[in-house]
């Protein structure tokens, strides 16, 4: 990563329901063309292992930048219902 100027740009994660009962959180990244394929792979693997993200989409722009969309499932806890109290 010697000589690299800027780290990838991440936006705030957004939430969206794809099917009933399943919600996903999405994060968009814009990765500069200066990063090699190996560096990008290592970065995405790190996010997957540590943050629970999975790859949703990758778009390669004509100028060489990568637009990556990551997603992770949102697990909601149900409130317990108490009867007779």
C-alpha positions in Angstrom: 0.0 0.0 0.0 3.0 2.2 -0.4 2.2 5.4 -2.3 -1.6 5.1 -1.8 -3.2 8.5 -1.3 -6.7 8.0 0.0 -8.5 5.2 1.9 -11.8 3.9 0.6 -14.8 6.1 1.1 -17.8 4.6 3.1 -21.2 6.0 3.4 -23.6 5.5 6.4 -25.2 2.1 6.4 -28.8 2.1 5.2 -31.5 -0.4 6.1 -34.0 -2.1 3.8 -36.3 -5.1 3.9 -35.9 -7.4 0.9 -38.6 -9.9 1.9 -41.1 -10.0 4.8 -39.4 -10.6 8.1 -35.8 -10.2 6.8 -34.0 -6.8 7.0 -30.6 -6.0 5.7 -28.2 -3.1 6.4 -26.3 -1.9 3.4 -23.0 0.0 3.2 -21.6 1.5 0.0 -17.9 1.9 -0.6 -16.0 3.7 -3.3 -12.5 2.3 -3.7 -9.9 4.2 -5.7 -8.2 2.5 -8.6 -4.8 3.0 -6.9 -5.6 0.0 -4.7 -4.6 -3.4 -6.1 -7.0 -6.3 -6.4 -5.2 -8.1 -3.6 -5.5 -5.2 -1.2 -9.2 -4.7 -2.0 -9.8 -8.4 -1.5 -8.0 -8.4 1.9 -9.9 -5.3 3.0 -13.3 -6.9 2.1 -12.4 -10.2 3.8 -11.5 -8.3 6.9 -14.9 -6.5 6.9 -16.7 -9.8 6.3 -14.9 -11.6 9.2 -15.0 -8.8 11.7 -18.2 -7.0 10.9 -20.4 -9.7 9.5 -20.7 -8.0 6.1 -21.2 -10.0 2.8 -20.7 -8.8 -0.7 -23.8 -7.7 -2.5 -22.6 -5.9 -5.6 -19.3 -4.7 -7.2 -19.3 -2.2 -10.1 -16.1 -1.3 -11.9 -16.2 2.2 -13.4 -14.5 3.1 -16.7 -12.0 5.2 -14.7 -11.0 2.2 -12.6 -12.8 2.9 -9.3 -14.7 0.2 -7.7 -18.2 0.8 -6.3 -18.9 -1.9 -3.7 -22.1 -2.6 -1.8 -21.9 -4.7 1.3 -24.9 -6.0 3.3 -25.5 -7.7 6.6 -28.7 -9.2 8.1 -30.3 -7.3 10.9 -31.4 -9.6 13.7 -34.1 -8.1 15.9 -34.9 -9.3 19.4 -38.5 -9.8 20.2 -39.9 -8.3 23.4 -41.0 -10.9 25.8 -44.7 -10.8 26.7 -45.5 -11.4 30.4 -48.9 -12.8 31.3 -50.4 -12.6 34.8 -48.2 -9.9 36.2 
